[in-house]
């Protein structure tokens, strides 16, 4: 895969099934238009695929319980917000149900298939292109009134300020009437679901409905006809993705106190008859909510679970208590990544990707229904196991280029740190392998999918066992005769950028050059400048400034001597621009061959969901950098 091939990728996403109709949204980056395009595709249960909608971009299909309708989000024109649409499953024109200034969220059908629930951000009058006084033109963005901020949780990366456009819970019918807001914007709301009888909605909100800043979220309920929200379930940490069952709800949640929310496995819980029960073992089972909420089928729930670089579809009995991973039936995703899943009775479908395949739609327990990964030749991942100096086993992967070698090597460290490299498709590894580099992908202590203790091992200990683990996987790879140990570069983003900066300072003799992207370089300033800094720094490093500086790569900048590329997005609020600027200035003042590459208009998610043109330009810059220093 070359940088130009970005626009040849077809990436399947959310899937829905009812009867013999399976719908999946697909997405392709359009570099020329600098936009993402895609529609809904129909995938018959007997195999094949055909386009089902045609628009600028359609996503999040949801088939109604009675099988007559499909609700989905449509971006009708480039640059506009997604709006909720419905169309008959038998064919016909899509009908627009919302026309909201900031767009609508993912729809959720009522049990009787007559109404939809969704969340939508509603702007304060006079902001985000709205008028403060009827009849007046809205002010330009730089002419809006000053923001009066009273909370620490006032902004989110890749979205912006939030307290002046809080999400509200809405319902809308199929009769053409305007949507009805069930909450007033005084608190954030997410993840709505209908109760089993359709009389009320359950949703997620901050504890005490956001009266003060908190990391704790609970489940609330509100009548479908409107009324005051009431507390349904107080979680022991962060609740998310509730799904109603006849006698209560099942949902995902972590467990923690105070700000110590990091590196916590996500468990499946059940609330029934006033009793709260954890259904999965907190150490061995880590649910992946990015693949979707739990799907209840009879007396079981289907959940996606992160496990040693795989995202697996597992089945959890609802009458159990803290099932361990080995006790859960594995349905799909072995040595692969389940990206989404859905069920209708005994029919279960999933979108699954592999390192060398962008995604297939599979019938669980049956055949592959269709594949979207055949447009490009991609390289498979080879599993690696290293051993740290303390004997701890460390897992990772190697993606090899064509040819016999010896190949130059790029060590690529993931972000998070409670994330993972895995068996699923990753465009970066493919681009670097196509350019001739062997790509080493370690999952050191701190990563997700290896037990909660593995993830928490770096709390208060950045730059210790995680460094040892990363280098042990690199050493395992360099034992191969087709890799060149004298031509090794290191790169990574976010936590991976932190690790790149750290390795350049403490183990620079092992590398020819470094590419440090959207990095955390200084925890002391990150605590105040990052959107999550107010809790994340203390949770991982502790409140001591001395400890924070001891775990900051910037503290050791004078030890860096190798060529060093600092890469950042100008609108990154997760790891703010000052993190890059401080490191770049320190390196240049120390005489290091340092360069800085800044992307306008992008946030922390540039490499995953940034503008296609910038993603292509970044790939070209990475390949040029390694061509200069590893050739």
C-alpha positions, 0 to 999 in steps of 0.5 A, a space after each residue: 500500500 502506497 500513500 496514493 492508495 489511501 483512496 483505494 481503501 474500502 472500509 466497512 463499519 457498522 452492520 445491522 441485520 433483520 430477516 434476510 437483510 444485512 446492511 453495512 456502511 462503507 467508507 472510502 477516503 477521497 483525496 481529490 475531494 478531501 472528504 470521506 465518501 460512502 453509502 450503505 451496502 446490502 449483503 444477502 445472507 447467501 453471499 454477494 454485495 450490492 449498493 443500497 444507498 447513494 449519497 455523499 456519505 451514509 452511515 450507522 444503518 439500523 433496521 427497525 424491529 418489524 423489518 419495515 424501515 431502515 434509519 441511518 445518518 446521511 451527510 447529504 453535501 460535503 461539509 454539512 452535519 449528518 441528519 437522520 433519515 429513514 427509508 423502506 426496506 423494500 426500496 424507495 426514497 430516503 426521507 429526512 427526519 431531522 434538520 438540526 444545526 449541529 446534526 443528529 446522533 446514531 438512531 435507536 428504534 423503539 420496540 414498536 418501530 414507530 419512533 427513534 431516539 437519538 442525541 444531538 448537540 444544541 448550540 446556545 443562541 448566538 453560537 455556531 452559526 445560530 442567532 441570538 435574536 430572531 431576525 439577526 444574522 448569526 455572528 462570525 465565529 471570531 465575533 461570538 461573545 466570550 465564553 464564561 467557563 466554570 468547569 474543568 471538563 469544558 472541551 473535547 479534542 476533535 470537537 471543541 468547546 462543549 458546555 455551550 452546545 451540550 447534547 440533548 436526548 431527542 425522540 422523533 416519529 415517522 409522521 414528519 413531526 419535529 423532533 422532541 427534546 427530552 432533556 434540556 442541555 443542563 447535563 451531557 447525555 449519551 447512549 440512549 436505549 428504550 425500555 423493553 415496553 417502550 414507555 421510557 428511555 435509559 441513557 448515560 449521564 455524569 453522576 448527579 447529572 453533571 452537577 460538578 466535574 466527575 469521571 463517574 457516569 450512571 444510568 438514568 431514565 426518563 419517560 418517553 413522553 417527557 418528564 424529569 430524569 431519575 437515577 436508575 443505576 449508580 455504577 462503580 465507575 463509568 457506565 456506558 452502552 445500556 441495553 434493555 432486557 425485560 427485567 432491567 438493563 445490561 451495560 458496560 462499566 469500569 470500576 474506580 474511585 476519584 480520578 483513577 479511571 485509567 487502564 481499567 478493564 470494561 466489564 459487562 454488568 446486569 441490573 435486575 430487580 434492584 440488584 447490580 451484578 458484574 457478569 465478566 471477570 474484571 482481570 481477564 475480560 475487557 469489553 471493546 465498546 468501539 465495536 458496539 453495545 452488547 447484543 442480547 440474544 435470549 439468555 445470553 449477551 454478545 460482546 466484543 472482547 480485547 484479547 492479545 491483539 484480537 477483538 473477539 466476539 464472545 457470548 456471556 450467559 446473563 445468569 452467571 457471575 464474573 465469567 472469566 475469558 476462558 469460560 466465554 464461548 468464542 464466536 468470531 474474531 480469533 486472530 482478527 478484529 471484530 469491528 461491529 456485530 448485530 443479531 436477529 434471533 439465531 442469525 449473527 453477523 459481524 464485520 471482521 478485519 485482519 492485518 491484510 484485509 480491511 474487512 469482511 462481513 461474516 455470518 457467525 458460524 457460517 460463511 463469509 458473506 462478502 469481502 471489501 479487502 481485495 482492492 490492494 495487495 496487503 502484507 500479513 502480520 507475523 506474531 512475535 514474543 519477547 522476554 523483558 529483563 525481568 523475565 516478563 513475556 511481551 507480545 507483538 507483531 512484525 509486518 515484513 516487506 517483500 524481498 529477502 532483506 536484510 530490511 531496514 526496521 521501523 519500531 512503531 509504538 501505539 498510543 493510549 497507553 491502554 490501547 494495543 497493536 493487533 491482528 486487525 488492518 492498520 494502514 500505517 504498517 502497510 504503507 511502511 512495509 510497501 516502502 521497504 521497511 520491516 515494521 515492529 509493533 510491540 504491546 508493552 506493559 500498559 497496553 490493553 488486552 492482556 489483563 488489567 494488571 498488565 495495563 496498570 503496570 505503568 501507573 507511576 512508572 512511565 519509562 521503566 518496564 514499558 521501555 524494557 518491554 518495547 526493546 525486548 520485542 525489538 530484540 526478538 525481531 532483530 534476531 531474524 537474519 532478514 532484518 538489519 539491526 544497524 538501520 533502525 528507526 523509532 516512531 509513534 503517536 501520543 503515548 507512542 510519541 512519548 515513548 519515541 522521545 524517551 527512547 531517543 533520549 535514553 537509548 538513542 544509540 539503537 536508532 538512526 532517527 526518530 519520528 515523534 508525533 502528537 506526543 506527551 513530552 511534559 506532564 506538568 504543562 499537559 495537566 493544564 493544557 490538555 482536555 483530559 489533563 485535569 485528571 489523566 496526569 494525576 491518574 498516571 503520574 501522581 500529583 507530584 511535580 517532581 514525579 511528573 517531570 521525572 517521567 517527562 521526555 522533555 526533562 532529558 532533551 539534552 540527551 537526544 542527539 539523533 535526527 528528530 522529527 516533531 509532528 503535530 496538529 495545530 488543533 490538537 487538544 488532547 496533546 496540545 501543540 505546546 507539547 511539540 513546541 517545547 520539545 522542538 525548541 529544546 532540541 534545536 537549542 541543543 544543536 540537534 538535527 530537529 525538524 517540525 511538521 505541523 498540520 493545520 486544522 487537524 486534531 489528535 485523530 489526524 492519522 485515523 480520521 483527519 482530512 484525506 489530503 493531510 493523511 496522504 501528505 503525512 504518509 509521504 513525509 514519513 516515507 521521505 523521512 525514513 528514506 533519508 535516514 534508513 536508506 
